[in-house]
Amino acid sequence: MFLLFVLACTTPDETAFDPEMAAELDQTLDGTYAGLAAPGAAAAVFLPDQEGVYVWTAGHSDAEGSTSMQHDDVWAIASLTKLYVSVVVLQLEAEGGLTLDDPLSTWTNAYPAWDAVTVRQLLSHTSGIDDFGGSGLFTPTFDEAAYLSDLADDPLAFPPGSDLLYSNGNYMLLGQVISAATGTPWREVLRTRVFDPSGLNATQAPGDGVGPESTVVGWMEMESGEVVVSPAGLSPNWASAAGEMVSTPADVASFGHALFAGNLLSAEHRSAMATELLIDGEPSGFGAYGAEVVHSDQDAVLMWKDGTAARGQRTRVRWNETTGAVVATFTSLADPEFHGETETLQQSAWQVLGSTYTP
């Protein structure tokens, strides 16, 4: 356990919130954080009937423990990147720029072994492309082409479309599809189609040298129980379209609203994203377009959970289908329970908002 000095602060936009609810969130999250091991944490809440975004932070953002976490600190959101990439692919499909049944060979001939894999199968992690088979993902200098070529040397884990296997390679390939379909680098496409229209001024895919990198130092708990600072110096393009993005808590919550209840996607695409994909007639836990879906007795919640072990940070965002509320939680410790502490903060926030569920 760390000896932590807890400091909660809220964004100026919180003045638009119900003061009683904001105070209850502050008190509840402060109490929850006191029992966590993470050196720093944050949460953001978007409610459709409130203006602005509530933000709470605690702990410190640096390795020395001398800099208090701020509401505008930039976090590495890693695999949450996949949701933003999904949005652009679905927009292009709606506009006729591609179809979800296009084979990969329509957009790139670099990986002959995967020519028959479709865009739909990449989105839904049903391509059969393995994960972490490449040797270059967790290295200071990330070479996407080399990583994917390494993966392509391995046989598919199953015939495309017959099963589900979460793979970062799927979304790296979707980044290439976006670039090929638009004639514009995928990072720029995300900026013009998602970040700018949604007012996400602190959200970037920094692999092209544009925009900030994370300002939060992450920590990792080793198998021995020792807690160490996450290795520094990972390339800004680490994991590329599968996980290189950075953002702030307020931006992540705002994106959640823009995605789940706004006009980034059609109602049809949003519905498909929130509908659990069946594999051999059995629920898979994933929607058709990469988000994870969990249902409770009271309401349906569209969920994306993200592990950021390489940078020592965790991010989790949930949307309540019934109320439209969005909660995003962040911790600066890659805990052995994977998302134990981000989930603990999620549960506390949703209790204040009057929603319960079984993850």
Order of alpha helices (4+ residues) and beta strands (2+ residues): beta-alpha-beta-beta-beta-alpha-alpha-alpha-alpha-alpha-beta-beta-beta-alpha-alpha-beta-beta-beta-beta-beta-beta-beta-alpha
